[in-house]
């Protein structure tokens, strides 16, 4: 009889081996991670990427993501959670009817 392990257990050892091999390869080529991380050029690049990402989030993605999150919570998460609570408590779950509320209109992008 074969005993199977959960998927998470199989990947952990594989990831550790890959990290160790990657560190050995970097050492072989003489790449010093401490110098690489602390170099002014890399720090400037990371700062630029972080500030650009925050700017794009605030300017373009925040409003649509908030709208999508509200739809997800109101029309998927809350009803599913309530259905599970009802099922656990032995109450019949309501069926989806044709008179379900319409989706809200998205807010205006500023």
VOMI-436653 format. One record per residue: residue in one letter; x, y, z of N, C-alpha, C in turn. Coordinates in Angstrom, 3 decimals. Each point is the difference from the previous one (the first is absolute). Layout:
! residues N
+------+----------+----------+----------+----------+----------+----------+----------+----------+----------+
| rest |     n_xx |     n_yy |     n_zz |    ca_xx |    ca_yy |    ca_zz |     c_xx |     c_yy |     c_zz |
+------+----------+----------+----------+----------+----------+----------+----------+----------+----------+
|    A |        X |        Y |        Z |        X |        Y |        Z |        X |        Y |        Z |
...
+------+----------+----------+----------+----------+----------+----------+----------+----------+----------+
This chain:
! residues 110
+------+----------+----------+----------+----------+----------+----------+----------+----------+----------+
| rest |     n_xx |     n_yy |     n_zz |    ca_xx |    ca_yy |    ca_zz |     c_xx |     c_yy |     c_zz |
+------+----------+----------+----------+----------+----------+----------+----------+----------+----------+
|    X |    0.844 |   -1.171 |    0.000 |   -0.844 |    1.171 |    0.000 |    0.894 |    1.242 |    0.000 |
|    X |   -0.309 |    0.929 |   -0.890 |    0.785 |    1.224 |   -0.129 |   -0.640 |    1.108 |    0.819 |
|    X |    0.809 |    0.675 |    0.823 |   -0.500 |    1.101 |    0.806 |    0.322 |    1.293 |   -0.741 |
|    X |   -1.023 |    0.773 |   -0.308 |    0.234 |    1.261 |   -0.707 |    0.059 |    1.138 |    1.003 |
|    X |    0.847 |    0.971 |   -0.316 |    0.152 |    1.168 |    0.845 |   -0.717 |    1.175 |   -0.638 |
|    X |   -0.411 |    0.980 |    0.827 |   -0.608 |    1.202 |   -0.574 |    0.983 |    0.714 |   -0.917 |
|    X |   -0.531 |    0.763 |   -0.946 |    0.834 |    0.670 |   -0.997 |    0.981 |    0.965 |    0.635 |
|    X |   -0.371 |    0.643 |    1.095 |    0.880 |    0.971 |    0.645 |    1.271 |   -0.633 |    0.542 |
|    X |   -0.065 |   -1.237 |    0.453 |    1.168 |   -0.666 |    0.550 |    0.986 |   -0.396 |   -1.094 |
|    X |   -0.495 |   -0.327 |   -1.166 |    0.895 |   -0.414 |   -1.081 |    0.793 |    1.173 |   -0.546 |
|    X |   -0.566 |    1.195 |    0.014 |    0.658 |    1.153 |   -0.595 |    0.997 |    0.669 |    0.910 |
|    X |   -0.114 |   -0.173 |    1.309 |    0.880 |    0.688 |    0.932 |    1.439 |   -0.472 |   -0.134 |
|    X |    0.212 |   -1.283 |   -0.016 |    1.359 |   -0.542 |   -0.116 |    0.588 |    0.363 |   -1.360 |
|    X |   -0.813 |   -0.058 |   -1.023 |    0.459 |    0.355 |   -1.341 |    0.447 |    1.465 |   -0.039 |
|    X |   -0.766 |    0.889 |    0.643 |    0.358 |    1.412 |    0.018 |    1.299 |    0.236 |    0.767 |
|    X |    0.181 |   -0.692 |    1.110 |    1.231 |    0.150 |    0.780 |    1.197 |   -0.448 |   -0.821 |
|    X |   -0.119 |   -1.104 |   -0.714 |    1.094 |   -0.494 |   -0.837 |    0.306 |    1.008 |   -1.112 |
|    X |   -1.017 |    0.573 |   -0.613 |    0.208 |    0.980 |   -1.070 |    0.711 |    1.234 |    0.536 |
|    X |   -0.381 |    0.479 |    1.185 |    0.650 |    1.174 |    0.589 |    1.464 |   -0.288 |    0.307 |
|    X |    0.277 |   -1.167 |    0.558 |    1.392 |   -0.363 |    0.312 |    0.822 |   -0.086 |   -1.284 |
|    X |   -0.542 |   -0.618 |   -1.038 |    0.720 |   -0.107 |   -1.270 |    0.217 |    1.385 |   -0.603 |
|    X |   -0.998 |    0.874 |    0.073 |    0.153 |    1.356 |   -0.536 |    1.089 |    0.761 |    0.747 |
|    X |    0.060 |   -0.141 |    1.316 |    1.059 |    0.663 |    0.768 |    1.375 |   -0.548 |   -0.353 |
|    X |    0.086 |   -1.307 |   -0.223 |    1.287 |   -0.579 |   -0.406 |    0.431 |    0.510 |   -1.371 |
|    X |   -0.937 |    0.137 |   -0.926 |    0.326 |    0.513 |   -1.334 |    0.460 |    1.449 |    0.092 |
|    X |   -0.690 |    0.817 |    0.801 |    0.423 |    1.394 |    0.169 |    1.393 |    0.074 |    0.616 |
|    X |    0.280 |   -0.851 |    0.978 |    1.326 |   -0.028 |    0.613 |    1.057 |   -0.424 |   -1.007 |
|    X |   -0.328 |   -0.954 |   -0.846 |    0.945 |   -0.473 |   -1.002 |    0.410 |    1.128 |   -0.947 |
|    X |   -0.962 |    0.839 |   -0.380 |    0.307 |    1.098 |   -0.908 |    0.503 |    1.242 |    0.729 |
|    X |    0.169 |   -0.070 |    1.310 |    0.583 |    1.099 |    0.764 |   -0.946 |    1.165 |    0.228 |
|    X |   -1.295 |   -0.252 |    0.007 |   -0.969 |    1.071 |    0.208 |   -0.284 |    0.100 |    1.497 |
|    X |    0.244 |    1.179 |    0.564 |   -0.207 |    0.241 |    1.414 |   -1.363 |    0.681 |    0.168 |
|    X |   -0.942 |   -0.696 |    0.621 |   -1.350 |    0.536 |    0.154 |   -0.034 |    1.244 |    0.890 |
|    X |    0.840 |    0.053 |    1.016 |    0.015 |    1.170 |    0.886 |    0.397 |    1.247 |   -0.769 |
|    X |    1.041 |   -0.098 |   -0.833 |    0.412 |    1.156 |   -0.798 |   -1.060 |    0.352 |   -1.043 |
|    X |   -0.623 |   -1.020 |   -0.550 |   -1.017 |    0.220 |   -1.024 |   -1.206 |    0.745 |    0.576 |
|    X |   -0.441 |   -0.397 |    1.187 |   -1.169 |    0.629 |    0.612 |    0.316 |    1.404 |    0.501 |
|    X |    1.199 |    0.202 |    0.512 |    0.330 |    1.297 |    0.589 |    0.549 |    1.010 |   -1.010 |
|    X |    0.099 |   -0.372 |   -1.271 |    0.530 |    0.949 |   -0.979 |   -0.992 |    1.133 |   -0.230 |
|    X |    0.500 |    1.228 |   -0.171 |   -0.890 |    1.152 |   -0.205 |   -0.873 |   -0.138 |   -1.251 |
|    X |    0.521 |   -0.622 |   -1.038 |   -0.776 |   -0.158 |   -1.226 |   -1.217 |   -0.887 |    0.239 |
|    X |    0.186 |   -1.130 |    0.679 |   -1.128 |   -0.888 |    0.282 |   -1.004 |    0.645 |    0.942 |
|    X |    0.478 |    0.722 |    1.005 |   -0.907 |    0.674 |    0.913 |   -0.811 |    1.065 |   -0.735 |
|    X |    0.626 |    0.718 |   -0.927 |   -0.706 |    1.001 |   -0.790 |   -1.047 |   -0.669 |   -0.893 |
|    X |    0.350 |   -1.127 |   -0.605 |   -0.956 |   -0.719 |   -0.853 |   -1.203 |   -0.497 |    0.798 |
|    X |    0.240 |   -0.548 |    1.178 |   -1.092 |   -0.498 |    0.830 |   -0.896 |    1.159 |    0.439 |
|    X |    0.594 |    1.121 |    0.372 |   -0.783 |    1.178 |    0.392 |   -0.847 |    0.491 |   -1.164 |
|    X |    0.566 |    0.030 |   -1.193 |   -0.741 |    0.444 |   -1.188 |   -1.176 |   -0.936 |   -0.292 |
|    X |    0.241 |   -1.299 |    0.045 |   -1.071 |   -0.967 |   -0.279 |   -1.096 |    0.117 |    1.052 |
|    X |    0.369 |    0.151 |    1.270 |   -0.994 |    0.109 |    1.066 |   -0.841 |    1.263 |   -0.162 |
|    X |    0.636 |    1.120 |   -0.272 |   -0.767 |    1.242 |   -0.137 |   -0.876 |   -0.025 |   -1.245 |
|    X |    0.474 |   -0.596 |   -1.095 |   -0.807 |   -0.111 |   -1.216 |   -1.204 |   -0.910 |    0.228 |
|    X |    0.213 |   -1.104 |    0.700 |   -1.092 |   -0.919 |    0.295 |   -1.072 |    0.673 |    0.854 |
|    X |    0.405 |    0.740 |    1.024 |   -0.953 |    0.702 |    0.856 |   -0.743 |    1.060 |   -0.803 |
|    X |    0.705 |    0.706 |   -0.862 |   -0.634 |    1.031 |   -0.828 |   -1.038 |   -0.603 |   -0.937 |
|    X |    0.328 |   -1.121 |   -0.645 |   -0.946 |   -0.666 |   -0.910 |   -1.206 |   -0.509 |    0.783 |
|    X |    0.233 |   -0.562 |    1.188 |   -1.108 |   -0.490 |    0.817 |   -0.942 |    1.151 |    0.354 |
|    X |    0.580 |    1.098 |    0.521 |   -0.824 |    1.127 |    0.435 |   -0.718 |    0.678 |   -1.159 |
|    X |    0.646 |    0.082 |   -1.166 |   -0.569 |    0.740 |   -1.121 |   -1.002 |   -0.809 |   -0.817 |
|    X |    0.255 |   -1.280 |   -0.200 |   -0.794 |   -0.768 |   -0.958 |   -0.723 |   -1.213 |    0.569 |
|    X |    0.569 |   -0.685 |    0.970 |   -0.527 |   -1.302 |    0.397 |   -0.821 |    0.002 |    1.281 |
|    X |    0.145 |    0.996 |    0.841 |   -0.638 |   -0.010 |    1.309 |   -1.529 |   -0.001 |   -0.099 |
|    X |   -0.577 |    0.873 |   -0.810 |   -1.456 |    0.096 |   -0.113 |   -0.602 |   -1.265 |   -0.623 |
|    X |    0.510 |   -0.485 |   -1.156 |   -0.596 |   -1.231 |   -0.552 |    0.193 |   -1.212 |    0.903 |
|    X |    1.142 |   -0.091 |    0.675 |    0.229 |   -1.135 |    0.897 |   -0.954 |    0.060 |    1.190 |
|    X |   -0.254 |    1.186 |    0.517 |   -0.950 |    0.149 |    1.100 |   -1.411 |   -0.376 |   -0.429 |
|    X |   -0.371 |    0.403 |   -1.214 |   -1.316 |   -0.343 |   -0.537 |   -0.123 |   -1.511 |   -0.169 |
|    X |    1.028 |   -0.627 |   -0.569 |   -0.016 |   -1.458 |   -0.184 |   -0.051 |   -0.707 |    1.353 |
|    X |    0.712 |    0.522 |    0.985 |   -0.012 |   -0.602 |    1.333 |   -1.390 |    0.084 |    0.615 |
|    X |   -0.647 |    1.163 |   -0.135 |   -1.352 |    0.149 |    0.536 |   -0.972 |   -0.982 |   -0.649 |
|    X |    0.093 |   -0.169 |   -1.305 |   -0.859 |   -0.956 |   -0.696 |    0.269 |   -1.416 |    0.503 |
|    X |    1.278 |   -0.347 |    0.133 |    0.359 |   -1.328 |    0.481 |   -0.571 |   -0.251 |    1.394 |
|    X |    0.196 |    0.949 |    0.897 |   -0.461 |   -0.183 |    1.378 |   -1.521 |   -0.061 |    0.061 |
|    X |   -0.677 |    0.926 |   -0.673 |   -1.464 |    0.092 |    0.114 |   -0.740 |   -1.103 |   -0.738 |
|    X |    0.507 |   -0.449 |   -1.128 |   -0.752 |   -0.941 |   -0.831 |    0.556 |   -1.415 |   -0.016 |
|    X |    1.222 |   -0.199 |    0.526 |    0.577 |   -1.349 |    0.008 |    0.338 |   -0.438 |    1.418 |
|    X |    0.846 |    0.757 |    0.689 |    0.495 |   -0.429 |    1.300 |   -1.102 |   -0.060 |    1.056 |
|    X |   -0.693 |    1.124 |    0.220 |   -1.028 |    0.036 |    1.040 |   -1.109 |   -1.032 |   -0.236 |
|    X |   -0.562 |   -0.105 |   -1.222 |   -1.028 |   -1.029 |   -0.197 |    0.526 |   -1.424 |    0.201 |
|    X |    1.218 |   -0.269 |   -0.458 |    0.559 |   -1.344 |    0.170 |    0.218 |   -0.306 |    1.480 |
|    X |    0.543 |    0.962 |    0.726 |    0.241 |   -0.191 |    1.425 |   -1.321 |   -0.190 |    0.751 |
|    X |   -0.990 |    0.823 |   -0.336 |   -1.301 |   -0.131 |    0.647 |   -0.637 |   -1.347 |   -0.329 |
|    X |    0.164 |   -0.464 |   -1.238 |   -0.514 |   -1.312 |   -0.375 |    0.651 |   -1.114 |    0.796 |
|    X |    1.305 |    0.105 |    0.236 |    0.689 |   -1.013 |    0.806 |   -0.471 |    0.033 |    1.453 |
|    X |   -0.203 |    1.204 |    0.532 |   -0.497 |    0.117 |    1.373 |   -1.392 |   -0.606 |    0.093 |
|    X |   -0.860 |    0.322 |   -0.982 |   -1.352 |   -0.575 |   -0.012 |    0.051 |   -1.517 |   -0.100 |
|    X |    0.872 |   -0.513 |   -0.844 |    0.132 |   -1.441 |   -0.174 |    0.457 |   -0.666 |    1.298 |
|    X |    0.940 |    0.645 |    0.671 |    0.502 |   -0.535 |    1.270 |   -1.095 |   -0.016 |    1.055 |
|    X |   -0.842 |    1.034 |    0.007 |   -1.060 |    0.106 |    1.004 |   -1.265 |   -0.761 |   -0.392 |
|    X |    0.016 |   -0.680 |   -1.153 |   -1.127 |   -0.812 |   -0.404 |   -1.126 |    0.756 |   -0.657 |
|    X |    0.220 |    1.269 |   -0.342 |   -1.034 |    0.775 |   -0.676 |    0.145 |   -0.185 |   -1.497 |
|    X |   -1.122 |    0.000 |   -0.710 |    0.102 |   -0.118 |   -1.459 |    0.608 |    1.273 |   -0.595 |
|    X |    0.832 |   -0.182 |   -1.001 |    0.618 |    1.154 |   -0.648 |   -0.937 |    0.534 |   -1.068 |
|    X |   -0.076 |    1.322 |   -0.138 |   -0.894 |    0.557 |   -1.020 |    0.539 |   -0.277 |   -1.396 |
|    X |   -0.922 |   -0.247 |   -0.936 |    0.427 |   -0.228 |   -1.375 |    0.139 |    1.334 |   -0.710 |
|    X |    0.783 |    0.019 |   -1.039 |    0.207 |    1.217 |   -0.779 |   -1.239 |    0.228 |   -0.840 |
|    X |   -0.552 |    1.187 |    0.098 |   -1.207 |    0.310 |   -0.755 |    0.306 |    1.015 |   -1.087 |
|    X |   -0.956 |    0.185 |   -0.868 |    0.194 |    0.966 |   -1.085 |   -0.127 |    1.425 |    0.503 |
|    X |   -0.432 |    0.184 |    1.236 |   -0.149 |    1.346 |    0.534 |    1.218 |    0.415 |    0.823 |
|    X |    1.173 |   -0.567 |   -0.310 |    1.198 |    0.364 |    0.714 |    0.377 |    1.443 |   -0.339 |
|    X |    0.621 |    0.717 |    0.927 |    0.300 |    1.408 |   -0.242 |    0.985 |    0.181 |   -1.151 |
|    X |   -0.134 |    1.101 |   -0.686 |    0.899 |    0.313 |   -1.111 |    1.339 |    0.453 |    0.558 |
|    X |    1.034 |   -0.165 |   -0.786 |    1.329 |    0.440 |    0.414 |    0.038 |    1.522 |    0.050 |
|    X |    0.722 |    0.557 |    0.957 |    0.088 |    1.459 |    0.085 |    0.824 |    0.564 |   -1.146 |
|    X |   -0.188 |    1.252 |   -0.283 |    0.803 |    0.638 |   -1.039 |    1.343 |    0.399 |    0.582 |
|    X |    1.058 |   -0.104 |   -0.784 |    1.329 |    0.322 |    0.523 |    0.127 |    1.485 |    0.272 |
|    X |    0.834 |    0.374 |    0.982 |    0.214 |    1.420 |    0.274 |    0.783 |    0.658 |   -1.124 |
|    X |   -0.154 |    1.291 |   -0.128 |    0.710 |    0.744 |   -1.025 |    1.474 |    0.053 |    0.310 |
|    X |    0.837 |   -0.220 |   -0.981 |    1.444 |    0.072 |    0.180 |    0.403 |    1.456 |   -0.006 |
|    X |    0.778 |    0.354 |    0.999 |    0.404 |    1.405 |    0.119 |    1.279 |    0.278 |   -0.727 |
+------+----------+----------+----------+----------+----------+----------+----------+----------+----------+
